[in-house]
């Protein structure tokens, strides 16, 4: 009898700028989990190499189209992996949240894509002043991070997600929270 492959569970970790997403993703990778890295930094760096300092601010729609395509590709790639869990550093509805934050218009196809490609669970990291940092790719202030967080909640809720709040704590505590939560969902 052939053993049936279980469906890969896709887990998004979201939150505003500098909430600890990448740190968690890197720690999950170190613990042996398969993780899809955030692609917005690479899109930003690539644009900077072309002389565009902040593509997100200069052409938010082009930036967002690149993110939507990249995140959709990551989502589809996860289906071909032989993994029980795949973690994503941000998800597709982040694109809409950031465009809404800017007050930018976008094609209906953005919402269609977000509605078609659904994560199994979405964990949110709320803004945390103690760990907040700005850098070359992260230009938002802590106060802006609070507002962006509200847009993220609205965007994911709009697509039917129940967000699971990760409590403040050490990286290990946060990973333990995620793993314990997911182990109860099997």
N, C-alpha and C positions, 0 to 999 in steps of 0.2 A: 504494500500500500504506500503510495507516494504521499509524503508529508506536505501539507498545504502551507505555503508561505503566508504568514500573517501580514496584514497591511501595515506598512510603515506609518507610525504615528508622527505627525508633523506638529512640532511645538514651537510657537513663536514667543520670543522674549522681547517685549517692547518697553518703551519709556522715553521720556524726553532726553535732551542732550545731557551727557555726563551723569547718568543714573546708575551706571555700573554694568550695562549690558555686555559690552565687549569683554570686560573683566570676567563676568560669569561665563560667557561663551568660551573664553580661553581656558578657564578652570574646568569646564565640562569636557573640553577636548583633552585636557591633561588627564582627566578621569576615564578617558576611553570612549566618550560619546562622540557621535558624528555631528558636526556643526557646520552650518552654512554661515559664512562670515558676512558682515555688513558690507554692502557694495558702494554706499554713498561716498565714503572716504576716497575710494579709488576713482569714482567718477569725478569728484572734486579735484583730486591730485592730477588726473589726466587733463582736465580743463585748465588747471593752473600751468601745466607744461605748455599749453597752447596760448598762454597769456590772458586767460580769463580767471580773474582772482576768485570770484565766488559765482559759479555757474548757477547755483540755486537762486541767488538774488538777481543775477543779470538776465537769466532766461529760465524761470522756474518750470515752465512747461517742458522744455527740452530736457532739463535735468530730470524731471519727474518721469518723462517717457523712458529715459534710459534706466531709471530705477525700476519702473514697472516691468520692463522687458527682462532686466536682470533677475528680479525677484521671482517672476513667473518661471524663468528658466531654472532657477534654484528649486522651486517648488516641484517642477516636473522631474528634475534630476533626482530628487529624493525618492520618487517612486521606483527608480531603477536600482537603488541601493539595497543591499542585504542587511538592513538595520531595523531594529524594532522601533527606535526613536531617532528622529533627526531634529535638532534644534536650529532655529533660525534667529539670527541677530537682526530683528525687525521683520515685519511682514508687509504684505501688499497694501492693506488699508492705511499704513503709515503714509503712503504717497498722497492719498486724499487728505489725510489729517493736516499734512504740512501745506498743501495747496489751499485748503480752507483757512488755515492760520494766516496765510498771506493774502487771502481774499482773491485768489486767482481762479479764473475759469479753466475748465478742462473738459475734454470730450466725454460723452456718456460711456464710451468704451472703458474708461478707467474704472467706473463703478461696476460695469459688467464683469471685468476681469476679477475684481475684488470679491464679487458675489459668486463667481464660478470656482475659484481656488480657495478652499476653506481649510484652515488649520484645525487640528483636533483639540488643541488647548492653546490658550494665550495667557502668558504671565506678564504682569506689568510691574515695573520698578518705578516707584514714585520719586519725584525730585527730592534730593537729600543734600542739604547745604554743606554738610561736613565733607562730602566727597566731590563736590562740584569743582570743575576746572575748565578753563577756556584754553584753546590752542589754535593752530593755524587753520584747521578745518572746522573747528567748533567755535563759532563766533557769538553764539547766543549767550545772553546773561542768565543768571539763575532765575530772575523774575520772568524772563521769556520762556524758560524751561517749564515753569509752572503753568503758563498759558498753553504751551504746546501740549503738555500733559492732558489738559482739559480737551483739546482737540483730538488727541489720540483716543481718549475714552469715548468721545462722541462718535468718532469714525468706526471703531471696532464694535460699539454697541449697535450702530446703524446696520451692520452686517450680521447681527445676531449673536455676537460673541458675549460670553460671560467672562469677564476678566478676573484673573486670579492674582491678587495683590501679594507680592513677595515682601515680607517684612524686612525692615532695616536690620542689619547685622553683618557679621563677618561673611566673607565669600563662602566659606564652608557651611555656615548656617543657612545661607541662601540656597546653596546647592542641595543641602539636606532637605530643605522645605520643598523644593521642586521635585526631587526624586521621591520623597515620601508621598507627596500629593499624587504623582503619576502612578506610583505602585498601587494605590488604592483605586485607580481608574481602569485597571486591567480587567 
